[in-house]
Amino acid sequence: MHYDLAAKVILSRCKEAVLSIFCGLPVTSAFLVETAPQETPSVRRSDFVFRAFFDDGSERLILLEFLSYWKPWIPVRTLECRCRHLLQENLPVVSVILLLTPAKGARDFYTDEEVHYHYRLVKLYEFEAREVLERGPECLFPFVPLMKGGESLFEEAEKRIYEGNYSREEKADLLTGMAILGGLISEEIPVKLLERRRDLMIESAAYEIIKREGYEEGIRQGIQRGLLEEAREMVLEALEERFGLLPRSIISRIKGIEEREILRTLHRLAIRVKDLEEFKSHLDRLEG
């Protein structure tokens, strides 16, 4: 599922709070920078690039990556984006990776024979949901289900958003963002939100994700399809990052797998195997 779009609609309502409270950056104002077209299609971009002003009067760029799951090649991709923007914008750059779900391998640096690169790694799941609810602002509440103790507090967060001093459009974006993000850890969160707030959520631009993923046609079945598709994409992305263009046969076989547990195993293997042949051997065994 497209968690980056869910994050985008939330950030459109709450960017300074996300940058200051979650990322620990003393930002007074921030503006989303539209990335200029690149000469080569292979150049990647950061999820969000902000031109930010800090409380000491300084100005910097903030590169913010939202990750639903940790991916070992992300630091190198972030470093690539940092270097490009540093050259293009001629401003100091702060790199931030905001990780939404727990990962043992997540770390806040990248190092090799020539480079040592340190970035801010924000583990959202380590934040205390109750503290965020007490501190606010309400525009941060869509992230509450992903925090420590948040699954049991999401209904309180939902109520606070719904009854808050926001426009109808803002409430629609925040509740829809909560439904999409909450699906990372629980099938019940999107189900309950859709049952109670669908009439409001359909006004959000991000609601198209819910329709596209099939949530409306048998909500639970739709969520399962969305989670399966996310798992397939993670396997394919890991293989493409390591081995380049994949054979159609591999793509077709992975897209045909209907069990999330097998896809989780394949994702781990895609990161560890030495070549595609070794991956194919494991795939043959798992399918057999």
ABEGO torsion letter per residue (X at the ends): XBAAAAAAAAAAAAAAAAAAAAAGBBBABBBBBBBBBBABAABBBBABBBBBBBAAGBBBBBBBBBBABBBAAAAAAAAAAAAAAAAAAGBBBBBBBBBABBBAABBABBBBAABBBBBBBBBAAABBAAAAAAAOBAAAAAAAAABBGAAAAAAAAAAAAAABBBBAAAAAAAAAAAAAAAAAABAAAAAAAAAAAAAAAAABAAAAAAAAAGAABGAAAAAAAAAAAAAAAAAAAAAAAAAEBBBAAAAAAAAABABAAAAAAAAAAAAABABAAAAAAAAAAAAX
